Every structure is written in structure tokens, then in C-alpha cells.
């Protein structure tokens, strides 16, 4: 059994806080679940990319792919090319799960994410 901690809240489950818990646990069964867009909730695209990079250092089997997040009613975006580059550089070999939170039609958005992901893998 593996427990994955996701950076899915800018306060209670930020990348920094999730990684601190993983380091404190000192076990291979507590891992990171990087989300390609959740860092946008607390910062800009640079902040998000750094959070994803930090999380991939402790990722093992799952990551969430998305290129947009709605924050305070505004759509913020991230570069899938950059984020897949971070995943590749980390040596990550797990699954990628598509996650539509862009404010667009989820079927259209998921198709877009799949197409982009396959092109970038």
C-alpha cells in the first residue's frame, strides 16, 4: 500500500507542507502526487512549475495532468510542455491522470489534455 499526498490546497496541503510530511515520515510508502496546476492557486506559473518539480522528486505512481485552474473566478494556465519536461527530468515512470478544472466543457478539455499528453510523452 502506498499513500500519495497531493498538493491540492494552497494552505493545508501545499507542495511544501505535503513534502514536509513525506520527509518526516521517512518511509517509501508515503509519496507525492504532483498536480500540474494546483500550484496556480497560490502563485503564478513559475511558482506552480517549482511546486511540480519539488513534488516529482517524491512521486512514484500517479500525477494529475491539467493546464488550467480557476482561481477567484479567473482562469490561470500552465505550460504542459514545461510540466511534462519536469516529469521526464525527474525520471518519473508512473501514471498520468487527466483532470479537467479549466472551466471548459470537461469532455472537450479531457480530449485536449489526452492529445497534448500523448504528443509530449
Backbone as a printed PyTorch tensor [residue, N CA C, xyz], in Angstrom:
tensor([[[  0.8460,  -1.1630,   0.0000],
         [  0.0000,   0.0000,   0.0000],
         [  0.8960,   1.2320,   0.0000]],

        [[  0.4910,   2.2230,  -0.8030],
         [  1.1960,   3.4920,  -0.8780],
         [  0.1920,   4.6130,  -0.6090]],

        [[  0.5920,   5.5890,   0.1700],
         [ -0.2260,   6.7680,   0.4170],
         [  0.3920,   7.9170,  -0.3620]],

        [[ -0.4130,   8.5510,  -1.2230],
         [  0.0470,   9.6790,  -2.0210],
         [ -0.5320,  10.9650,  -1.4610]],

        [[  0.3150,  11.9550,  -1.2180],
         [ -0.1350,  13.2590,  -0.7490],
         [ -0.1000,  14.2220,  -1.9300]],

        [[ -1.2460,  14.8520,  -2.1950],
         [ -1.3740,  15.7810,  -3.3210],
         [ -1.2710,  17.2210,  -2.8250]],

        [[ -0.6790,  18.0530,  -3.6500],
         [ -0.6080,  19.4870,  -3.3650],
         [ -1.9150,  20.1500,  -3.8140]],

        [[ -3.0000,  19.8520,  -3.0990],
         [ -4.3120,  20.2840,  -3.5970],
         [ -4.9730,  21.4120,  -2.8090]],

        [[ -4.2380,  22.0540,  -1.9200],
         [ -4.7800,  23.1930,  -1.1950],
         [ -3.6050,  24.1160,  -0.8690]],

        [[ -3.7040,  25.3930,  -1.2040],
         [ -2.5560,  26.2800,  -1.0000],
         [ -2.1690,  26.4970,   0.4610]],

        [[ -3.0420,  26.1350,   1.3900],
         [ -2.7290,  26.3250,   2.8090],
         [ -2.4720,  24.9870,   3.4890]],

        [[ -3.4730,  24.1260,   3.5130],
         [ -3.3700,  22.8890,   4.2960],
         [ -2.6460,  21.7550,   3.5850]],

        [[ -2.5580,  21.7910,   2.2640],
         [ -1.8890,  20.7230,   1.5220],
         [ -1.0600,  21.3070,   0.3840]],

        [[ -0.2780,  22.3260,   0.6980],
         [  0.6150,  22.9130,  -0.2980],
         [  1.7200,  21.9070,  -0.6190]],

        [[  2.4410,  22.1620,  -1.6920],
         [  3.5660,  21.2750,  -2.0280],
         [  4.5610,  21.2480,  -0.8750]],

        [[  4.8700,  22.4080,  -0.3090],
         [  5.8430,  22.4630,   0.7940],
         [  5.3600,  21.6630,   2.0020]],

        [[  4.1090,  21.8020,   2.3320],
         [  3.5710,  21.0950,   3.5010],
         [  3.4930,  19.5800,   3.2450]],

        [[  3.0580,  19.1940,   2.0420],
         [  2.9970,  17.7670,   1.6930],
         [  4.3850,  17.1450,   1.7230]],

        [[  5.3620,  17.8460,   1.1720],
         [  6.7240,  17.3180,   1.1490],
         [  7.3330,  17.2490,   2.5480]],

        [[  7.0120,  18.2040,   3.3950],
         [  7.4970,  18.1570,   4.7810],
         [  6.9730,  16.9100,   5.4840]],

        [[  5.7060,  16.5720,   5.2530],
         [  5.1260,  15.3670,   5.8650],
         [  5.7980,  14.1130,   5.3190]],

        [[  6.0580,  14.0870,   4.0160],
         [  6.7190,  12.9230,   3.3990],
         [  8.1150,  12.7410,   3.9750]],

        [[  8.8600,  13.8200,   4.0970],
         [ 10.2160,  13.7500,   4.6560],
         [ 10.1950,  13.3310,   6.1190]],

        [[  9.2300,  13.8320,   6.8550],
         [  9.0980,  13.4810,   8.2640],
         [  8.7710,  11.9970,   8.4330]],

        [[  7.9430,  11.4700,   7.5320],
         [  7.5450,  10.0660,   7.5990],
         [  8.6780,   9.0930,   7.3490]],

        [[  9.6610,   9.4700,   6.5490],
         [ 10.8290,   8.6300,   6.2640],
         [ 10.4440,   7.1940,   5.9070]],

        [[  9.4940,   7.0510,   4.9880],
         [  9.0830,   5.7210,   4.5500],
         [  8.8460,   5.7390,   3.0400]],

        [[  9.1840,   4.6640,   2.3470],
         [  8.9370,   4.6200,   0.9000],
         [  7.4560,   4.4610,   0.5600]],

        [[  6.6110,   4.3070,   1.5580],
         [  5.1900,   4.1050,   1.3260],
         [  4.3810,   5.4050,   1.4080]],

        [[  5.0400,   6.5020,   1.6510],
         [  4.4140,   7.8190,   1.6770],
         [  5.0600,   8.6340,   0.5670]],

        [[  4.2730,   8.9490,  -0.4680],
         [  4.8200,   9.5650,  -1.6770],
         [  4.0290,  10.8110,  -2.0690]],

        [[  4.5480,  11.5270,  -3.0670],
         [  3.9060,  12.7460,  -3.5600],
         [  3.0330,  12.4410,  -4.7690]],

        [[  1.9380,  13.1710,  -4.8800],
         [  1.0820,  13.1310,  -6.0590],
         [  1.1060,  14.5440,  -6.6610]],

        [[  2.0130,  14.7830,  -7.6080],
         [  2.0860,  16.1110,  -8.2120],
         [  0.8640,  16.3960,  -9.0800]],

        [[  0.3310,  17.5800,  -8.9260],
         [ -0.7680,  18.0370,  -9.7660],
         [ -0.2320,  19.1850, -10.6030]],

        [[ -0.3800,  19.0730, -11.9210],
         [  0.2150,  20.0430, -12.8420],
         [ -0.2970,  21.4680, -12.6750]],

        [[ -1.4200,  21.6740, -12.0300],
         [ -1.9640,  23.0220, -11.9550],
         [ -2.2940,  23.5310, -10.5760]],

        [[ -2.2050,  22.7060,  -9.5520],
         [ -2.6540,  23.1500,  -8.2350],
         [ -1.8030,  24.2630,  -7.6420]],

        [[ -0.5560,  24.3700,  -8.0450],
         [  0.2790,  25.4690,  -7.5630],
         [ -0.1960,  26.8250,  -8.0460]],

        [[ -1.0130,  26.8380,  -9.0910],
         [ -1.5700,  28.0960,  -9.6000],
         [ -2.5080,  28.7490,  -8.5920]],

        [[ -3.0260,  27.9520,  -7.6530],
         [ -3.9350,  28.5030,  -6.6430],
         [ -3.1980,  29.4310,  -5.6760]],

        [[ -1.8780,  29.2520,  -5.5590],
         [ -1.1130,  30.0460,  -4.6010],
         [ -0.0790,  30.9550,  -5.2490]],

        [[  0.0530,  30.8820,  -6.5640],
         [  1.0810,  31.6980,  -7.2100],
         [  0.9330,  31.7200,  -8.7120]],

        [[  1.9820,  32.1560,  -9.3740],
         [  1.9660,  32.2580, -10.8280],
         [  2.5220,  30.9790, -11.4650]],

        [[  2.7320,  31.0150, -12.7680],
         [  3.1960,  29.8310, -13.4880],
         [  4.5780,  29.3750, -13.0100]],

        [[  5.4690,  30.3010, -12.6640],
         [  6.8060,  29.9400, -12.1470],
         [  6.6770,  29.2160, -10.8080]],

        [[  5.8380,  29.7550,  -9.9300],
         [  5.6060,  29.1350,  -8.6260],
         [  5.0570,  27.7280,  -8.8080]],

        [[  4.0970,  27.5860,  -9.7140],
         [  3.4880,  26.2890,  -9.9970],
         [  4.5260,  25.2910, -10.5020]],

        [[  5.3620,  25.7090, -11.4510],
         [  6.3830,  24.8070, -12.0140],
         [  7.3550,  24.3360, -10.9300]],

        [[  7.7400,  25.2360, -10.0280],
         [  8.6540,  24.8450,  -8.9480],
         [  7.9850,  23.8490,  -8.0070]],

        [[  6.7050,  24.0650,  -7.7070],
         [  5.9720,  23.1310,  -6.8440],
         [  5.8960,  21.7530,  -7.4960]],

        [[  5.6310,  21.7130,  -8.8010],
         [  5.5610,  20.4430,  -9.5220],
         [  6.9290,  19.7590,  -9.5120]],

        [[  7.9740,  20.5140,  -9.7360],
         [  9.3360,  19.9520,  -9.7130],
         [  9.6490,  19.3590,  -8.3370]],

        [[  9.3380,  20.1020,  -7.3010],
         [  9.5840,  19.6120,  -5.9380],
         [  8.7950,  18.3330,  -5.6580]],

        [[  7.5450,  18.2880,  -6.0980],
         [  6.7050,  17.1140,  -5.8680],
         [  7.2050,  15.8990,  -6.6440]],

        [[  7.6690,  16.0930,  -7.8870],
         [  8.1220,  14.9510,  -8.6780],
         [  9.3610,  14.2740,  -8.0820]],

        [[ 10.0980,  14.9720,  -7.2520],
         [ 11.2490,  14.3520,  -6.5910],
         [ 10.8030,  13.2290,  -5.6490]],

        [[  9.5270,  13.2420,  -5.2490],
         [  9.0000,  12.2380,  -4.3190],
         [  7.8090,  11.4670,  -4.8920]],

        [[  7.5510,  11.6450,  -6.1850],
         [  6.4170,  10.9540,  -6.8230],
         [  6.8070,   9.5240,  -7.1600]],

        [[  5.7920,   8.6700,  -7.2220],
         [  6.0650,   7.2830,  -7.5490],
         [  5.1180,   6.7160,  -8.5920]],

        [[  3.8030,   6.8990,  -8.4230],
         [  2.9020,   6.1470,  -9.2920],
         [  1.7740,   6.9400,  -9.9400]],

        [[  1.5280,   8.1870,  -9.5600],
         [  0.3870,   8.9210, -10.1300],
         [  0.6800,  10.4200, -10.1070]],

        [[  0.2320,  11.0820, -11.1660],
         [  0.2980,  12.5450, -11.2640],
         [ -0.9540,  13.0150, -11.9900]],

        [[ -1.4360,  14.1940, -11.6420],
         [ -2.6250,  14.7520, -12.2930],
         [ -2.2010,  15.7540, -13.3590]],

        [[ -2.7280,  15.5790, -14.5660],
         [ -2.4270,  16.4720, -15.6830],
         [ -3.5700,  17.4480, -15.8770]],

        [[ -3.2380,  18.7260, -15.8470],
         [ -4.1740,  19.7840, -16.2330],
         [ -3.3400,  21.0010, -16.5930]],

        [[ -3.9040,  21.8370, -17.4340],
         [ -3.1550,  23.0240, -17.8560],
         [ -3.8480,  24.3190, -17.4640]],

        [[ -4.8860,  24.2170, -16.6430],
         [ -5.6000,  25.4180, -16.2070],
         [ -6.2810,  25.1630, -14.8670]],

        [[ -6.5110,  26.2420, -14.1650],
         [ -7.1860,  26.2060, -12.8690],
         [ -7.9810,  27.5080, -12.7500]],

        [[ -9.1740,  27.4310, -12.2190],
         [ -9.9690,  28.6240, -11.9690],
         [ -9.6400,  29.1050, -10.5540]],

        [[ -9.1220,  30.3150, -10.4510],
         [ -8.7260,  30.8880,  -9.1650],
         [ -9.4470,  32.2250,  -8.9980]],

        [[-10.2770,  32.3140,  -7.9860],
         [-11.0610,  33.5320,  -7.7270],
         [-11.7880,  34.0010,  -8.9890]],

        [[-12.3680,  33.0410,  -9.6920],
         [-13.1620,  33.3460, -10.8730],
         [-12.3720,  33.6240, -12.1370]],

        [[-11.0500,  33.5610, -12.0610],
         [-10.2120,  33.7980, -13.2320],
         [ -9.4600,  32.5330, -13.6160]],

        [[ -9.3180,  32.3410, -14.9180],
         [ -8.6340,  31.1540, -15.4500],
         [ -7.1290,  31.4160, -15.5150]],

        [[ -6.3580,  30.5940, -14.7890],
         [ -4.9000,  30.6560, -14.8430],
         [ -4.4080,  29.4260, -15.5960]],

        [[ -3.3620,  29.5720, -16.3870],
         [ -2.8740,  28.4610, -17.1960],
         [ -1.4200,  28.1230, -16.8890]],

        [[ -1.0520,  26.9070, -17.2750],
         [  0.3090,  26.4100, -17.1210],
         [  0.7150,  25.7040, -18.4140]],

        [[  2.0070,  25.6400, -18.6640],
         [  2.5340,  25.0110, -19.8720],
         [  2.6860,  23.5080, -19.6820]],

        [[  1.9100,  22.7350, -20.4200],
         [  2.0490,  21.2770, -20.3380],
         [  3.4300,  20.8360, -20.7970]],

        [[  3.9830,  21.4830, -21.8110],
         [  5.3150,  21.1080, -22.3020],
         [  6.3450,  21.2440, -21.1830]],

        [[  6.3040,  22.3430, -20.4680],
         [  7.2460,  22.5430, -19.3630],
         [  7.0290,  21.5060, -18.2610]],

        [[  5.7690,  21.2440, -17.9230],
         [  5.4740,  20.3340, -16.8180],
         [  5.8030,  18.8860, -17.1660]],

        [[  5.5470,  18.4680, -18.4040],
         [  5.9740,  17.1290, -18.8100],
         [  7.4990,  17.0480, -18.8540]],

        [[  8.1610,  18.1480, -19.2080],
         [  9.6240,  18.1850, -19.1660],
         [ 10.1490,  17.9660, -17.7620]],

        [[  9.4810,  18.5510, -16.7800],
         [  9.8560,  18.3490, -15.3760],
         [  9.6740,  16.8830, -14.9930]],

        [[  8.5560,  16.2950, -15.4000],
         [  8.3070,  14.8760, -15.0840],
         [  9.3890,  13.9930, -15.7060]],

        [[  9.7260,  14.2480, -16.9620],
         [ 10.7700,  13.4610, -17.6360],
         [ 12.1140,  13.6200, -16.9430]],

        [[ 12.4830,  14.8660, -16.6150],
         [ 13.7700,  15.1340, -15.9700],
         [ 13.8860,  14.4440, -14.6160]],

        [[ 12.7640,  14.2450, -13.9460],
         [ 12.7830,  13.5950, -12.6320],
         [ 12.9130,  12.0770, -12.7420]],

        [[ 12.7210,  11.5460, -13.9570],
         [ 12.7610,  10.0940, -14.1340],
         [ 11.4440,   9.4160, -13.8070]],

        [[ 10.3970,  10.1810, -13.6760],
         [  9.0730,   9.6470, -13.3220],
         [  8.5930,   8.6410, -14.3700]],

        [[  8.0650,   7.5020, -13.8900],
         [  7.5770,   6.4540, -14.7850],
         [  6.1920,   5.9550, -14.3950]],

        [[  5.4420,   6.7540, -13.6540],
         [  4.1160,   6.3500, -13.2040],
         [  3.0170,   6.7620, -14.1680]],

        [[  1.7960,   6.7300, -13.6710],
         [  0.6120,   7.0640, -14.4650],
         [  0.3560,   8.5640, -14.4530]],

        [[ -0.2930,   9.0200, -15.5170],
         [ -0.7820,  10.3900, -15.6120],
         [ -2.3020,  10.3250, -15.7060]],

        [[ -2.9720,  11.0070, -14.8250],
         [ -4.4290,  11.0540, -14.7830],
         [ -4.8800,  12.4290, -15.2630]],

        [[ -5.8080,  12.4590, -16.2110],
         [ -6.3010,  13.7320, -16.7330],
         [ -7.2940,  14.3370, -15.7380]],

        [[ -7.1750,  15.6450, -15.5080],
         [ -8.0450,  16.3300, -14.5550],
         [ -8.4870,  17.6620, -15.1570]],

        [[ -9.7420,  17.7660, -15.4810],
         [-10.2790,  18.9800, -16.0830],
         [-10.8170,  19.9160, -15.0140]],

        [[-10.1570,  21.0530, -14.8450],
         [-10.6270,  22.0860, -13.9210],
         [-10.4620,  23.4540, -14.5620]],

        [[-10.6240,  23.5050, -15.8750],
         [-10.3220,  24.7170, -16.6280],
         [-11.5130,  25.6330, -16.8320]],

        [[-12.6950,  25.1900, -16.4390],
         [-13.8960,  25.9700, -16.6910],
         [-14.4890,  25.7010, -18.0660]],

        [[-13.8600,  24.8220, -18.8280],
         [-14.3590,  24.4500, -20.1490],
         [-15.2060,  23.1900, -20.0430]],

        [[-15.8450,  22.8130, -21.1310],
         [-16.5710,  21.5450, -21.1790],
         [-15.5920,  20.4350, -20.8140]],

        [[-15.8610,  19.6390, -19.7740],
         [-14.8990,  18.6350, -19.3240],
         [-14.5800,  17.5670, -20.3690]],

        [[-15.5160,  17.2400, -21.2370],
         [-15.2370,  16.2450, -22.2810],
         [-14.2650,  16.8200, -23.3030]],

        [[-14.5100,  18.0350, -23.7290],
         [-13.6120,  18.7040, -24.6770],
         [-12.2410,  18.9150, -24.0450]],

        [[-12.2230,  19.3580, -22.7880],
         [-10.9660,  19.6190, -22.1020],
         [-10.1620,  18.3340, -21.8980]],

        [[-10.8200,  17.2580, -21.5130],
         [-10.1220,  15.9910, -21.3040],
         [ -9.5270,  15.4770, -22.6130]],

        [[-10.2700,  15.6110, -23.7000],
         [ -9.7420,  15.2180, -25.0120],
         [ -8.4950,  16.0410, -25.3390]],

        [[ -8.5570,  17.3300, -25.0960],
         [ -7.4030,  18.2170, -25.3140],
         [ -6.2090,  17.7560, -24.4760]],

        [[ -6.4410,  17.4670, -23.1900],
         [ -5.3600,  17.0320, -22.3060],
         [ -4.7510,  15.7190, -22.7700]],

        [[ -5.5970,  14.7750, -23.1880],
         [ -5.0900,  13.4960, -23.6990],
         [ -4.2290,  13.6840, -24.9370]],

        [[ -4.7330,  14.4610, -25.8940],
         [ -3.9700,  14.7030, -27.1210],
         [ -2.6360,  15.3600, -26.8370]],

        [[ -2.6490,  16.3850, -25.9990],
         [ -1.4040,  17.0960, -25.6620],
         [ -0.4430,  16.1710, -24.9110]],

        [[ -0.9780,  15.4090, -23.9690],
         [ -0.1420,  14.4970, -23.1810],
         [  0.5500,  13.4650, -24.0610]],

        [[ -0.2110,  12.8730, -24.9670],
         [  0.3700,  11.8590, -25.8640],
         [  1.4480,  12.4730, -26.7590]],

        [[  1.2450,  13.7030, -27.1810],
         [  2.2390,  14.3850, -28.0160],
         [  3.5070,  14.7230, -27.2290]],

        [[  3.3750,  14.9150, -25.9250],
         [  4.5210,  15.3420, -25.0930],
         [  5.2410,  14.2010, -24.3890]],

        [[  4.6600,  13.0370, -24.3720],
         [  5.3080,  11.8960, -23.6920],
         [  6.4970,  11.3760, -24.4650]]])
